Amino acid sequence: MDLAEVWHFRELLWVLAQRDIKVRYKQAVLGTFWFVFQPLLTTGVFTFLFGSLAGMPSDGKPYPIFAYSAILVYMLFSRCLASASMSLVGNQHLITKVYFPRLLYPLAPALSNTLDFLVGSVVLLILMGIYRIEVHWPLLITPLLVLLAVMCGVAIGLWLGALNVRYRDVGVLVPLLTQLWMYATPVVYPLSLVKERWPKLYLLFLLNPMTGIVEGFRWAILGTDAAPPLLMLTVAVSVIGLTLAGGLLYFRRTEDTFADLV
């Protein structure tokens, strides 16, 4: 698997991404707007359960936008992970008949999921206006945080996708994994709550790459006076880099067997 070869097939990558969008929303009346309603509905449920009933703190910010901003970027990560994990098995009819770089399969849905994220970001901008969240310079780094979320999902998806070809149990476990991972990430609660009540678990939360991404995204969007979460972002970049490098290596060493196993 040569990255230069992937670049050579970049037009095909975009074609696969377009196909992924069309298949996903085929015969769906609302189309891509489902990516707006899903995080909105989830935010509404979490606001009622955690914000109202449980009185969950939100670092002084309105709970709906506190939750929505985290749900939006976490959903991007989870969708990239899930689609990358299922990309090889889901395209077995192509793998056995046509050759092009296998890495295009997990990369294509990452592009389509990013387009969905941009649609959902429109609602985030509306919420910022409703709650009068001032625009600050950290907003300029949000594209880098979005890229990190995509890379995190793809990095783990490369491992799981290659394993899923051999062990189909992986595909069954992925939805459970992303669900549990969300509750291990400060999405519905602030990280400050973990540091205050469960200081022994705080280090484990820092090792979760999505912790740095979610906290960084909130910091950039909500304009907090706190210092940027540089340590968490450094940990996130390091973990994602190692996971991605290992995933690419494992993917390359096993891709010759994909056509025989799918």
Stockholm file with secondary structure:
# STOCKHOLM 1.0

chainA/1-262         MDLAEVWHFRELLWVLAQRDIKVRYKQAVLGTFWFVFQPLLTTGVFTFLFGSLAGMPSDGKPYPIFAYSAILVYMLFSRCLASASMSLVGNQHLITKVYFPRLLYPLAPALSNTLDFLVGSVVLLILMGIYRIEVHWPLLITPLLVLLAVMCGVAIGLWLGALNVRYRDVGVLVPLLTQLWMYATPVVYPLSLVKERWPKLYLLFLLNPMTGIVEGFRWAILGTDAAPPLLMLTVAVSVIGLTLAGGLLYFRRTEDTFADLV
#=GR chainA/1-262 SS CCHHHHHHTHHHHHHHHHHHHHHHTTTCSSGGGHHHHHHHHHHHHHIIIIIIISCCCCTTSCHHHHHHHHHHHHHHHHHHHHHHHHHHHHTHHHHTTCCSCTTHHHHHHHHHHHHHHHHHHHHHHHHHHHTTCCCCGGGGGHHHHHHHHHHHHHHHHHHHHHHHHHCTHHHHHHHHHHHHHHHTTTTSSCHHHHHHHCHHHHHHHHHSHHHHHHHHHHHHHHTCSSCCCHHHHHHHHHHHHHHHHHHHHHHHHHGGGHHHHC
#=GC SS_cons         CCHHHHHHTHHHHHHHHHHHHHHHTTTCSSGGGHHHHHHHHHHHHHIIIIIIISCCCCTTSCHHHHHHHHHHHHHHHHHHHHHHHHHHHHTHHHHTTCCSCTTHHHHHHHHHHHHHHHHHHHHHHHHHHHTTCCCCGGGGGHHHHHHHHHHHHHHHHHHHHHHHHHCTHHHHHHHHHHHHHHHTTTTSSCHHHHHHHCHHHHHHHHHSHHHHHHHHHHHHHHTCSSCCCHHHHHHHHHHHHHHHHHHHHHHHHHGGGHHHHC
//
